[in-house]
């Protein structure tokens, strides 16, 4: 199984047919998985994020956006609100057409997502002990 196929299967399992779910496991930050608007070229986008409140604002620590394509789910952006970080793998022109790639950023994000998905499994987010709330 390829890495992108594994990511896709894990995201589909977390969503379980919903468009947005909040998953809680005692002792860990809440996890939100949401299918958002399609990419400019019509591909499915899914965001996954640990969330918490700070001064009434929802904070992402982290959020990774995945683009679903023929090879599976590819991580294309990383965001951490507490650190003020936003890293995108691809560059786009004003019309939304992909114009370039940051290869090192892409490799780093794939590596991070592998580790994060292993941690989510170990922490119980994919188990029966996780509390799932379908938001839409």
N, C-alpha and C positions, 0 to 999 in steps of 0.2 A: 504494500500500500504506500502510495506517495504521501509526502508531508501535506500537500494541499488537499488531497482526498481525505486524509485524517482530520484536518481542520474543518472541512465541509461537513463530514459526518458528525463531528462533535458539536458544531453549531446547530445542525439540524436536530440533534438529540436534545440540546439545551432548549431550543425553541419548541420542540414537540408539536409542530403545526400551528403555533401561535405566531403573531407578528411581534409581540413584545412580552417578555416575562421578567419578573424579579425573583431571584433565587437567594434564599437565606440559609446559611449554615451557622449554627451557634459558634461564636468565637472569631468569626471572619467578617470582613466588610461585605455588604450586600452586592450581589452580582446582577447586572441588568444586561439582557441580550435583546437586541431590537433590530428588526429589518426596517431599514429606512428607505427613503426615496431612491430610485435607481440612479446609477451613474449616468453621466451625459450620453454615453454610448449604449445605454439600456441594460447594463449588467446589474444584477442584484447586489445590494450592499447590506452588510450586517455589521453592527457595532456591538462590542462586548466591553463592559466596563465594571470595575469595582466602584461603588459610589458611597458617598457620605455627605453629611451636611456640615457646612461651615458658615456661620453667621447667616443662616437661612438659605444659603446657595448650595445647589447640588455640585459636588466636586467629583471629578473622575480621577481615579488613581489605580491603574491607568485606564485608558480607553484605547482599544485597537479596532480599527475599521478593516473589514475584510471585503474583498470584491470576489464574487462568485463567477467563475468562468469554466471552460471545458476541462481544465486540470483540477478543479476543486475550488477551495477558498484561499485566496492569497491576501496576506496582511499588507495593507497599503498605507496606513497611517498610524501613528502612535501619539497619544496625548496624555499629559499628566498635569492636571490643574494646579496641584500643590507646588510643583517645580516650574510651572510656566512653560512646559515643553510641548511643542507640536512639531513632529517630524513626518514628512510625507515622502513616499518612495518615488512618486512620479511627478513630473511637471506637466502643466496644461496651458494651452493658449486661452485667449478670451472666450472662445466658443466652447471650451471644455474638451477639446481634442488633446489627447496625450502627445506630448512633444519630447519627453526625455525621461531618464531614469537615473536614480542615484544608486549604483550597484552595492556599495558598502552599506548604505542605509537599509537597502532591501534585505541583504544577507543578515544584518544585525536584527532586523525586525522578525524575520522568519525564525531565527534562533531564539529570540525572546518569546515568541508565540509558542514554540515547542515547549519551552520550559514552563510557561504560564499554564498551558493546557495540562501538562503533567501535574503541576501543583493543584489545579482545580480538581482533578480527579482524586488526588491524594487527600485533599481537604474535604471531600464529600459532596461537591457541587453536582456531580453526576450520579449520586447515589440516592437511595430511597429516603435517607435521613434529611435530605435537602427539602426545605419548604418552598414550594413553587406557587407564585401568584401570577396568573395570566392578566396582563394589563390591556392587551388588545390582540 
